[in-house]
């Protein structure tokens, strides 16, 4: 009985979480007549791929996909590298205002995105980065780094300093200790932060619409979805098909890193 109740609750929560995804894929497979029908059914008798074909053959979808992938991967690599080095600095070194810096990381997570959009617009404009993908990379880094640094701080602190001291006694330099000893041990943390950074950058809509104003070739997938919203009638089949295609890279990225994430988090470092 003790297991039945929590298992039942877990199954209900899982179904509630997965249902929107199921409905999105189902709507993408429905013909237009069923999507607009008042007789709503949680299945379709005539599945079709017309919505996916219309999206994939639409103008610019491939370019928008590459733009989103380029921005997301750039944010992942840069945020992982900077977060790792910053976490080592605030964990292993003692300096003035270290606590203040850590508190600032937390405060940065509390500020709503909407409150910073206009100030960031003027900053990006003054840097001459408007209508470029670099503007999205820079802004996404600013929002993902505080969380990434705070999380990596815990992973770095969990590694005993005795390991580094033993390596330095054996003649290893600071760079060798950093990349050959500390880096492999905190790799699970880097994977976890990479998942967060990738999803945040991949699903960004506000910044993409704010900083990519007139350069249509530099649009990303979330902003490109607006082409299916029309004044007279929305193309819900195209919207759901494009949303489904947008979800696939996130699933692929997570599946690619989950083994490393789970195996790393399941281990322990002992002094």
Secondary structure, 3 states (H helix, E strand, C coil): CHHHHHHHHHHHHHHHHHHHHHHHHHHHHCCHHHHCCCCCCCCCCCCCCHHHHHHHCCCCHHHHHHHHHHHHHHHHHHHHHHHHHHHHHHHHCCCCCHHHHHHHHHHHHHCCHHHHHHHHHHHHHHCCCCCCHHHHHHHHHHHHHHHHHHHHHHHHHHCCHHHHHHHHHCCCCHHHHHHHHHHHHCHHHHHHHHHHHHHHHHCCCHHHHHHCCCCHHHCCHHHHHHHHCCCCCCCHHHHHHHHHHHHHHHHHHHHHHHHHHHHHHHCCCCC
